[in-house]
Amino acid sequence: MHADERFVRAAFQIGCAAYVVKQDMSGELVRALTEVLRGGTYLSPTVARSMAHRAAAPLHPVAKNGAPE
């Protein structure tokens, strides 16, 4: 699967309970299935990191002098 946030959001919006990207597949698939079987949701670490970085980024670009651009 793609790590692109648009694909992740779309998957969860249509009812997906877990999202695992190919690069995380071997070590994470069992964890994802276990979590879903327990009634939870699961997000691949690669995707979680990417989304966390985007969420922590400033909403508006800031110039070097600290003023909004």
N, C-alpha and C positions, 0 to 999 in steps of 0.2 A: 504494500500500500504506500501511498505518498505521505510524506511528512508535512505537506502543505496544509496550513491551518484551514483553508477553505474546504478541503476534502474531509478533514477531521470533523469540522462543524456539520457539514452536510450528512456525514455518516451518523452522527449522534442525533441529528434532527429527525432522521427517518427511523430511529429506534435501535441503532447499534449500541451494544453494551460494552464493547471492547474495541480498541484500535491498536494494532501491532504492525509496525513497519517491517519490511523484509530484513533489514540489517539487524533487527532485534529479535527476529523470529525464533531462532534456536533456543535462546535462553529465556524468552519471555512468554512463549505460547502457553506453556503449562500454567504459569502464574496467572495469565489472563483468563484462561478457562476456569481455573479454580476460583478466581474472584467472581466471575460471572455466575458460576454455579452456586455461589454463596449469596447471590442476589445483588452483588455490587457492580461496579463498572471498572474498566481498566484502560489506562492510556500508556502506550509505549514510552519508556524513558526518553527516547530521542525526541518524540513529539512533545512530551511534557516540558522538557527543557526549552525547546523552541518556542512554545506558547508562553512559557513563563518569561522568557527574554523579551518577547514582543509585548507582553502585558506590563513589564517593568519599564519599557522605553517611554520617553516623554511623548505626550500626545501631540505637542507642537514643537517643531525644531527650535532650538535655542542657539542664538549667535554666540560667538566666543566671548562677547562682553556681557553675556547673561540676559540680554534682551530678546524677546521673541522675534523670530524672523518674519 
